[in-house]
Amino acid sequence: MTDVRLRIDGIHKTYPPRGRRDSGTEVLRDITLDVYDGEFLTIVGPSGAGKTTLLRTVAGLLEATSGQVLLDGKQIDGPPREIALVFQDYSRSLYPWMSVAKNIALPLKAHGVDRAEIDKRVEASLYNVGLAGVGERYPWQLSGGMQQRVAIARAIAYRPEVMILDEPFASVDAQTRNDLEDLLLRVKEQMNSTFVFVTHDVDEAVYLSDRVAILSKTPSRIEKIIDIDLPKERSQLETRALPAFSKHRAEIFGTIRNLVTPTDQGPLPEYII
Ligand SMILES: Nc1ncnc2c1ncn2[C@@H]1O[C@H](COP(=O)(O)OP(=O)(O)OP(=O)(O)O)[C@@H](O)[C@H]1O
């Protein structure tokens, strides 16, 4: 795991002013980070630290103010075809007027994959996410967890080198969330892709990752990178009960807590009791 797949090199992002009295919002200040081939890297940090901003920049959806992102040594200047994205809001990422199969096929069609190959990949990816046979249904006929599986199936079918996921499980119930976490680990095993993941859930970060990068408060830098020292094979019950799991969890919580002091919100207003 030593080849660098993605190099995030001195990224700085300031959103432009939104009015005459606004001087712009500096969100990212000098983010430098290598993501290695085949690893699962999770980014955590205080609320509003710029995690989504960073992911969107890495995915080529947002232009950095300065700095660059390199994929296999080549500068990213728009959404590269080697990257697939999964967002939190599956209801907006799937087209409700298209069947599940058509939703999955869409990016493949756009990249000129032939009909027979598309059919094969749609079927295989639905099977991989445990949704064999639902291709003809529409997204709105499925539960939230099933819709997020479809979004993951679409990403898998695309066979990306890099998968970028922004809080993909934030809107599903706890049991579904655990199932989807395990699904993602199985997918990673099969696809050998590189994963860049954002979550608010520290336990989820430890459970899934090879490394966890903690962002500081805005304007953010990388505060700390933690190597997750857990057996490769993860299990919801056994892995989470390991002493090393608690140690990593405590280190990440402690680091984030030290970044966010109660005084960040200013003095307590009188009307709060
Ligand atoms: N388009 C925009 N224009 C101006 N400011 C923005 C824009 N998008 C985000 N911001 C600001 O940038 C900061 C970081 O937002 P971002 O969503 O990247 O953080 P985050 O760490 O993902 O947040 P959260 O933890 O709440 O998910 C916030 O202060 C936000 O208000």
The ligand as a Tripos MOL2 file, in Angstrom:
@<TRIPOS>MOLECULE
LIG
   31    33     1     0     0
SMALL
NO_CHARGES

@<TRIPOS>ATOM
      1 N1        -20.9930   27.6590   -1.4280 N.pl3     1 LIG1
      2 C1        -20.5630   28.1890   -0.2810 C.ar      1 LIG1
      3 N2        -20.3910   29.5280   -0.1560 N.ar      1 LIG1
      4 C2        -19.9500   30.0740    0.9850 C.ar      1 LIG1
      5 N3        -19.6360   29.3560    2.0920 N.ar      1 LIG1
      6 C3        -19.7980   28.0340    2.0490 C.ar      1 LIG1
      7 C4        -20.2810   27.3670    0.8600 C.ar      1 LIG1
      8 N4        -20.3320   26.0310    1.0990 N.ar      1 LIG1
      9 C5        -19.9240   25.8640    2.3800 C.ar      1 LIG1
     10 N5        -19.6020   27.0610    2.9370 N.ar      1 LIG1
     11 C6        -19.0950   27.2820    4.2930 C.3       1 LIG1
     12 O1        -17.8790   26.5600    4.4240 O.3       1 LIG1
     13 C7        -17.7390   26.0170    5.7390 C.3       1 LIG1
     14 C8        -17.4610   24.5250    5.6230 C.3       1 LIG1
     15 O2        -18.5930   23.8740    5.0650 O.3       1 LIG1
     16 P1        -18.5420   22.3100    4.7180 P.3       1 LIG1
     17 O3        -19.9230   21.8980    4.3620 O.co2     1 LIG1
     18 O4        -17.4580   22.0370    3.7700 O.co2     1 LIG1
     19 O5        -18.1170   21.7130    6.1490 O.3       1 LIG1
     20 P2        -18.3740   20.2590    6.7600 P.3       1 LIG1
     21 O6        -17.1920   19.9770    7.6480 O.co2     1 LIG1
     22 O7        -18.6400   19.2790    5.6840 O.co2     1 LIG1
     23 O8        -19.6910   20.5500    7.5930 O.3       1 LIG1
     24 P3        -20.5910   19.5530    8.4500 P.3       1 LIG1
     25 O9        -19.7000   19.0340    9.5380 O.co2     1 LIG1
     26 O10       -21.6680   20.4100    9.0030 O.co2     1 LIG1
     27 O11       -21.0630   18.4910    7.5260 O.co2     1 LIG1
     28 C9        -19.0380   26.3650    6.4690 C.3       1 LIG1
     29 O12       -18.7850   27.4960    7.2510 O.3       1 LIG1
     30 C10       -19.9980   26.6810    5.3580 C.3       1 LIG1
     31 O13       -20.9550   27.6200    5.7710 O.3       1 LIG1
@<TRIPOS>BOND
     1     1     2 1
     2     2     3 ar
     3     2     7 ar
     4     3     4 ar
     5     4     5 ar
     6     5     6 ar
     7     6     7 ar
     8     6    10 ar
     9     7     8 ar
    10     8     9 ar
    11     9    10 ar
    12    10    11 1
    13    11    12 1
    14    11    30 1
    15    12    13 1
    16    13    14 1
    17    13    28 1
    18    14    15 1
    19    15    16 1
    20    16    17 2
    21    16    18 1
    22    16    19 1
    23    19    20 1
    24    20    21 2
    25    20    22 1
    26    20    23 1
    27    23    24 1
    28    24    25 2
    29    24    26 1
    30    24    27 1
    31    28    29 1
    32    28    30 1
    33    30    31 1
@<TRIPOS>SUBSTRUCTURE
     1 LIG1         1 GROUP 0 **** ****
